[in-house]
Amino acid sequence: MIEYLGLRLARARHGRKRRGDFQRPFDPAASRRVLLLAVDHPIPQSQLFGFHYYAPSFRERLDADIREVPVDAPLDPSLLKSATTICLQTHFDISEEALNALVSQVRQHNQDARLIYLDWFAPTDLRLAARVGPHVDAYVSKHLLRDRGKYGEPTYGDTTLMDYYGRAYDLDHEEQIFNIPNDFLSKLYLGPSFLTGDFLLPAFDRGRMPDGARPHDLHARIAVEGSPWYSAMRRASDEAVARLDGVQTVTGFGIRHDRFLRELRASKVCFSPFGYGEVCWRDYEAIMCGAALLKQDMSHVDTAPDIFIPDETYVPVKWDLSDFEERLNWLLQDAPARGRIARNAFGVLHDYARSGAFLDQMAPALFGNEAL
């Protein structure tokens, strides 16, 4: 409860800064001035928290001043005019008209700023590439297909996951192609994923992986309601857990977040199935809480820092879950391997957070490849 209240207080302080201090005029003495045009929702905000968390380092190392304003509110012309880099988030379903109006408003006040698009969306596709690409100098995604050549190829449905599960469950999907402009991949950068969330980044920076008793063998709270392919995929995951015999499991859904994390800290293994995208909050929550991560194979996805190294930082299972019980039993029976995998994953994220690697990762997109 104390930890829960502490997080609520920290979020309240951050919220006050977002409404006030983060919107003050830039320091004119800063040679680089970064304006974040932000969507006000926990998922896109997780992409932005690192800018504020490392703001002193941005100023010390890169002479960069950071500000943030809501993208939906009337934009302050003085902030737009004085920015040297403008980072833009939009809603998932933004219309062509609204996108063009937003970019025009930005460019009306500042023709010279480097314009960056921050893609916070769950799927690994690049559905906005053709629409956004011509307007921006860089496009940052939280995760990408490891094989960039797959972009621009048709899929059965909108995403890689829709393609696989639509075929697996004989669902009525339409073929989709998201066109990729010729020069787009040269503008594409890989940013961090949920790691930079407001409750995750400070925890990994502190570097204390929870110890103590773990009476639960498997944490597997799985919601199943959603679109047809999502529901079929999640139901199969839930059924795979239900078939287990002799495994102490935590199941169900609809629990308060602090209790959810408390359960994870008491669990040996966490099964984190795909969501609407491959990478999930729960992947990072499990690692933060010291549970070994069990998940469908992620070899097709590129993340940085990489927490999806098979049998080193997570344990992959086949997408059809045919080896789910076998892989789980190995983890439960081999305590040294389980502990090693959990510690390795935590170490990757601790090293990232403690080193301030966020700056090194984001600076080329923000300021050009010569930034460092």
N, C-alpha and C positions, 0 to 999 in steps of 0.2 A: 504493500500500500504506500509506503514512504517513497519508493522508487516511482510509482505511478503518479503520485502528487508532484514529485520533483519534475517529471517530464511535462506534466500539465503546466507547471509554473514556467518552465523553460520555453514551452511553446507560446505561452501568453506573452512573455517578454519578447520573443522573436516576432510575434504578431504585432506588438506595439511598434517595434522598430520598422516593420514593413509598412505600417501606416504612417510613420513619422520620419525617423532618422534616415531610413534607407531612401527617402524621397527628397532629402535636402539637396541643395545645389552641389555640384562637383567642386572639389578643391581645385582652383585654377592653377595651382602649382604642380599638379600631377600631369606628367607627360602623356599618360594613357588614362582614358576615362571610359569605363565600361558600364553601359546602361542595359539592364535586364528588363525586358517587357514580358511580364509573367502571367501565367494562368494560375488562378487561385484555387488549387486543389492539391491534396497531399501527394499525388503521383508526380505531376509536373514540378511541384515545389521540392520534391526530393532531388531533382536535377539541379536546383539552384542553391540549396542550403550550403554546399561546399564553397561557393563563392564568398559567402558571408563568414563561414567558419574560418576560412583561410585569408580573409580580407587583409589582416596585418602583413601576411607574407606576400600577398599580391603587391602591396604598397612598397614593402621593403625590397623585394627582389626585382619587381618589374615596374615600379613606379606607377602602379595602376590603382585608380580609385574606383570603387564599385557602388552602383546605385540600382534600385529595383522599383518599378512601378507596375501596377496592374495593366495588362494589355487591353482589358475591356473598358477601362476608365478613360476619360478625356486625357490625352497625352500632353504633358508640359512641354511647350515648344522650346523653352530655355534648356531643359535637360537634353532634348533631342539635338539641339544645335551644338551643344558643348561636348557631346560624346564623340569619342574616336572609334569605339566599337559598340555596336548595338546588337544585342542577342534577343532573338524573337521566339516566343512560344505562341502557338495558336491552339484552338480547340481541334479535336480529332476530325470533326465534320465541317470544318470551315468551308464556306462556299467560295467559288472562284471570285465572285464579286467582292465579298468581304476581304479576301486575301489581297486582292489587287488594291482595294481602298486602303488597307492598313499599310501596305508597302508604299503606296503613293504618299500617304500622310507622313511616313518616316522620311522619305526622300524629299518631300517638299521643304522640310526644315533642315535636312542634312544630306547633301549629295555625296559627301566624301567619306563618311564613316564606313568602316568595315562592317558588313551586315552578316550576321550568323543566325542560322535557323537551328533551334534546339528541339529535336524530335524526341518526345517523351513517351511515345506510344508503345503499347505492348508488343505488337507483331514485329517480326524481323523484316517485313517488306518495306519498300521505300515508295509508298503510294503517292507521296507528294513531290517526288523528285522532279517530274516534268513541270509541275506548277510552281514549285518554289525555286528550283535550281537556277533558272535564269535571273532571279532577283538577288541571289546571295553570293557571298564570297566563300562561305563554308557552311557545311551541313553536318551537325553533330548528332549521332545516334547513340543510345545507351547499349545497343547490341546489334550485331550485323551477322549476316550469313558469312560463314568462314570462306566459302567459295563465292567471291564477288561476281563471278561469271554467271551465277544463277539469277542475278537481277536482270529483269527484262524478259525472262522466260515465262511461258504460260504456267499457271497453276489452276488446279480444279478447286475453285473458290479463291478467296482473297489472299490467303496466307499459306505458308508451308504446312502448318498444322491443319488447316481446313482441307488442304489437298490430301494429306495422308488419311485423316480420319473420315473425310467424306468418301474416299474410295473404300476404306476398311468397313464402313457401316452402310455403304450403298446409299448415300444421301444425295439429294437433288441439288448439287452445286452447279454454278455456271463457270466456265473457263474465264480466267481473268489474266490480263497482261498489264502491268504497270510499266509504262515506257520510261527508259532511263536516257536522258540527254547525253550526247557524245562526251561532253566535258565534265559530266556530273561526278564521276568517281574520283576525279582529281580534287574535288571539293569536299569529299566525304571523310569524316573523322570519327573515330570511335571514342566516346566518352565513357565515364563510369556509369554503372547502373544503380540499383537501389542502395548500394553501399553508402551513398552520400545523403541518405535520409536523416532527418533531424535526431532520431533516437539511435540510429545505427553508427554513424560516423563518430560521435563522441565516445561511444562504447568501445569501438575498435581502437580509437586513439588511446584510451585509457589502458587497453591491453590486458584486461583481466578476464580470462575465460573462466566461466563458472565451474566450480568443482562440487563435490558432495554427492550424495546418493542419487541414483537414477533408477527409481523403481519401475518406471514405464519402459517396456521394451521398444514400443513403436508409437510415435505420435503421428496420427493420420486423420486429422479433421478435414473432411472433403465435402465442400458444397457441390451439388450436382445440377442445380437449376441454371438454365441459360439457353443459348442458341442450340439447335439440334446437334451439331458436331461436338460442341463443348460439353453438352449434357451427356452424350454417348461416351466420350472420352473419360469424363470424370466419374460416370457411373461404373465404367469398367474398372477404374482405379479403386473405387469404393468396394466393389465386389471382390477384387483381388485381396483386399484387406480382410473382408468378412470371411473369406475362405480359410484364413490362417487358423491353425489349431495349436493351442498351447502357447500363444504369444500374447502378452499383456499389452493391450492397445488402448490408445485414447482416440475416440472417434466422435462424430457429430460435428456441429458447427453452431455459430451464433453465440460465441462467448466473448466477454470483454477482453481487450487486447492485453492488459497486464496479466490476466489469468492465463491467457493463451501462452504468453512468454514464460510464465511460471511453470506451466506444464512442459514446455520445451526444455527448460533447465532440469527437469526431472526425468527426461527421456534419453534413452541410449541412441535411438535412431529416429530421424524425421523423414517421412515420405512426403516429398513436395512435388506433386504431379504438375504437368503443364497447366497453365491458365489460358487466357486468350492469347498470350504470348508464351514463349518458352521460359523466360527468366521471370521469377516471382519474388515478391517480398519475402516469402517464407524461406527461400534459399538462404538469404542473408540472416534472417531471424534465427534459423536453425544453427547456423555457424556461430552467431553471436552467443547463443545459449549453450554451445558446446555439444550439441547433438550431431552425430554423423549424418550427412546428407545423402539420401537415397532418391534418385530421380531418373526419369526417362533419359536416354542417351542424348548428350548435348554436343556431340562431336561436330555437328553442322553449324554451331553458333560460335561466334567470336565475341568474347567479353574481355574487358581490361579494367582492373586486374582479373586474371583468369582463375576462377574458383571451380572450374569444371575439368580438372585433370583426372582421368579415370583411375580409381582406386588409390589416388593420392590425396585429393581434396574432396572428392565425392565418389559415390558408387553408382554407376549407370546401370539401368535395366533396359531391356528391349522395349520398343514402343508398344508392342502387343502384350507386354507384361508376362510373357511366357516363362521368363526366368526370375520373376519377382520374388517368389518364395525362396528360391535357391540363394539368391544374392542377399536377401534379408537374413536368412539363417546363417550364412557365412559371417555377416557382420555381428550378429548376436552371439555366435559361438567363439569368435576370435576377438576377445577384448583388447589385446594389444594393437591389432590392426585397426579396430574401431577407434581407439583413442588416438592413434597416429593420424588417421584421416581427419578427425575432428580438429586436432591441434594444427595440422598442416594448413587446413582451410582458414582457421582463425589467424594463423601466422601470416598468411598472404594478405589478409585484410588489415591486420594490425600494422604490418610493415608499410602498407600503402598509406594508411591514415597517419601514422607517426612521422613518416618521411616527408609528408606534404607533396606527394607525387601528383596530386590533383593539379597543381600548377604546371608541372612538366607536361601532363597529359593535355591540358586545355590550352596552354599558351600558343601552340602553333595555329590552332583554329581561330583563337581570339585575335592574334596579332600577326599572323603569317609565320611561315616556317623558319624565319630567321630570328624569331622572338627570343630564343634562348641561346 
